[in-house]
Amino acid sequence: MFLHVVGHNQRFRVISLAFRRSIETISRYFQEVLYDVGELRNEMIVPPSTSVHPRILNSHRWYPYFKDCLGAIDGTHVLARVPVKMQPAFIGRKHTTTQNVLAAVDFDLRFTYVLAGWEGSAHDALILADALERTDGLRVPPGKFYLVDARYVVRPGFLPPYRSARYHLREFGSNRPRDQRELFNLRHSSLRVTVERAFGALKNRFKILYNKPFHPYKTQVKLVLAYCILHNWILRHGHDEHVPSEATWAPNNNDAASPNDVHLDNASLAQQRDTWAEQMWQNRGSSRV
């Protein structure tokens, strides 16, 4: 019954007809299973390993530049059903009510941190700040970092691409990078695709994410966490046929940063990014783009 709800967004009254159980019984067991899945959070959603991931270690495109990278961070919008008086705050960039979900993903496509519940109108940088301030929030070990998109500023622990430079392979077409900034961006995007593919797998499997759930908002928030837990469980115990291939990935259409954010970039990390970009450009002849 629980899987019918999360997989197909079916109402309790429809499930009651199929299973010949009362709506009260279905609701009670649904809440019990949702609670039990949520209790697996500390077991299934764990911080990533601090060792160099084999995908990076075995590639001249990414090693040694990204050897301290733990994964990628991004936000995704999930359709939400909220009372009319709350709807203005939940109108996201797609002009419908959503909750903005922040997640960190490692290079095995597993969620290592999830923060759900923010309104669709909230900026990703604000949600990240909240994640860092929570007592049980996101932690980045010293010297390590996550890849983020251009909506975030350069700061210790978080490395965005260069702004105002071509980023994804589709933007290049048959043309090769023209300078070190474009080369850095292309390699950055080929690693950050991890988080987009994880979100794609989540939404491909749990179709309820493409519809407005028939549940109170607090339950909707818990459901997002449950989906991520089940996603990790499936990856741990078998192959996931719902993961989209890298070739089908399309970057966010809202990767542009606010002009006012540029002055907030951390100078030392921005300089380190310049150093890596220059080294990539000098060594580009010994590896694939």
N, C-alpha and C positions, 0 to 999 in steps of 0.2 A: 504494500500500500504506500509506503514511504517513497519507494522508487517511482511509482506511478505519478506521485505529486511532483517530485523534483525533476523527473525526466520529461514529463508531458504537461505540467502545469494544470492538472486536472482538479476540478473542485471536489470537495469531500462528498457532496451529494451524488456525483457521478460514480465515485469509487464505491459508495455505499450500495449502489445498485449492482455493481460488478461483483463485489465480495459478500453481498448480503449481510452487511453489518450496519449498525446504526451510525449516524453521523457523529454522535458523541463518542462512540468507541473508536472510530477512525481518527478523530481529532486527538483523543487522548493518547493513542499509540503513536501517532505522528509526532506529537510533542516529546514523547519518551524517547523515540529513536533519534530525533533531532538533538536532544540533550546528550544522549550517549555518544553520538558522532562527535559532538562538540568537545566531549571529554577527552577525545583522542588528539586534541590540538597539540599538546606538548610532546606527544610521541611522533606525530606525523608531520608537523610543521616545525622544523628545527633549523637553527642557523647553519649556513653552509660551511664546508671544510675550508680551512685557511691554507691548505696546500695548493700548489699550482694544478689546475685542472688539466687532464691529459689533452683535451681539445686545444688548449692554448700551448701547452708544453711541446706538443708534436707539430706545431705549425710555425713556420718562419714568418708568416704574415702577422702573427700575434705575439710571439715570444721573441724577445723578453719584455716587450713594451707593456703588455697587459698581464704580466705574470702575477701581479697582486690584485687582480680583479676577481671579485667574489661572485659576480652575476650581474643582473640588470634589474632596474627598478622602473616602474611605470604605473600609470593609473588607467583604469578602464571604467566606462560608464555602463551601469546595469539598470535596466528599466525598473522603476519603482512606482508603487501605488500609495499615495499619501492623501490626507484630507485636503479639501479645496483651499483652506486657509494657509496650508503649508506649501502649496504647490509653487509659488514664485521662487522660493529658495531652492527648489529642487529642479528647476528648469535648466538642463544641461546644454552643451553646445549643439546638440541635435534637436533642440527646441521641444523636448518632452521631459517628463519628470524622471529623473534618474538618481541613483546614489553613485558617488564617485569612490571607487575602490582602489586603494594603493596596494601594490604587491611587489615583493622582491622574489626573483626566480634565479636558481642556479643554472649551470650549463647542462644539467641533466633534465631540465624543464620542470623541476620540482619547486613548489612554492616554499620559500624559507621565511617569509613574513607576510602577513595579510592584515590590513586595516580597512574594515568596511564601515559604512554608516554615514559618511560625510555627504552633504547635499551635493547635487549635481552641479551647482553653480560655483562650488569651492575650487580654488586654484590648486593645482597639484603641488606647488611649492608650499602652500599653507598646510596641506595634509601631511607632507613630509616633515615639516617642522613639528606638527603635533605628534607624529610617530616617534620622533627623536626625544621629545620631552616626556613621554609617558614612562612610568617606572618599569613597565613590562614591554617597552617599545623596541624600536629598531636600534641595534647596536652595530657599529662598524669598528672592527679591531684596528688599532693604530697601524698606519702604513698600508691598509687595504682600502679598496674602493669599489663602488658599483658604477655601472654605466647608466646614464640617464639621458633624456633627450634635451633639446635646446630650450625647453621651457624652464629648466633649472639653471641656477648659476653654478659656476665653477667653485667648489669648496672642498675642503678635506673630506674624503670619503665618497665623493660624488663627482663623476667626470662626464660632462656633456660634450657633444661635438662642437666644431667651430660653427658659429652662426654665419649666415649669408654665404655659405659655400655648399656646393652640391653634396648630397648626403647618401642617398640610397642608390643601389645599382641601377634601378629603373630610370633615375635621373641622368645617368651617364650614357645609357644606350650602348652604342658600339664604340663610344669614345672613352679613352683612358683618362685617369685623373691628370689634370694639367699642372698641379703643384702639390706641395706637401700637405696643405690644409685639406684638399680634396681627397688625397690618398688616406690621410688619417680618418676623415669622416667615413670613407667607404669601408675601411676595416672596422671602425667603431660600429657601424650599422650592421655589419655581418656578424658581429657578436651580440649586439643588443636585440637582434631578431629573436633571441631566446624568449624574452618576456612576451612578445607579441604572439609567438607560437603557443606558449602556455595558455594565454588568454583565449586564443582560437580554439584550442582543444577543450577548454572548459565550456565555452559556449556551444561548441559542436555537440558535446555530450549532453549537457543539461539545457535543453531547449527552453526551459522556464525562464532563462536569462534573456530570451528574445521576446518575452511577454511580461505584462505587469501581473505579479503574483496576487493571489486572492488571500493574502495574509496580512496581519498587522505589520507595521513597519519594523518593529523590533524583531519579529520573526524573519522578515526579509533579510535583515542584516545577519542574523544567525545562519540563514540558509547559504549565504555567500561563503561564509567560513566553512560550512559543511561541504560545499562543492569542492573547495580547495583541498580539504582533508581527504575526500574520496578520490580526487585526482591524484594526489600523492600516493595514496594506498594502491591505486591501480598501477601506477608507474613502478612502485616497489615490487609488485607481485606479477607483472606481466607486461606485454606490449600494448601500447596505446594507439589504436588505429585512427583515433580522432585528431591526432596531432597533425596540423597542416605542414606541408613541406616548406623549406626555406624559400623555394622559388616562387611560391604563391603569396609570400608576405608582402604587404603594402604598408609603408610607414604611416604614422599618424599624420593627419592633414593639419594638425594644430601644433606642429613642432616649433613654430616661431616663438622666440622669447620676447618679452616686453622690452622695449628700448631702455626703460628705466632700470632694468636688471643688470645691464652690462657693467655698470660701475661697481656692482657688488661682487664681481668675480674675485676669487682669491688669487693674488698676484703670483705667489710661489707655485701653486698648482697649475695655473695657466702657463707659467714659464716652463714647468715640467712637461706639459702637453706640447709646447712648442719644440722642446728637445726631442721628444719621442717622434713627433711629426717629421722633424729634420732627419733623424736617424732612419726612419722608414723610407724617406725619399732617397737618401743616399744608398740604401741597401735594396732598393726595389728591384734591381736587376737579378737578384739571387732568389727571388720568390715570386709566386703569383701575386697579382694585384689584390 
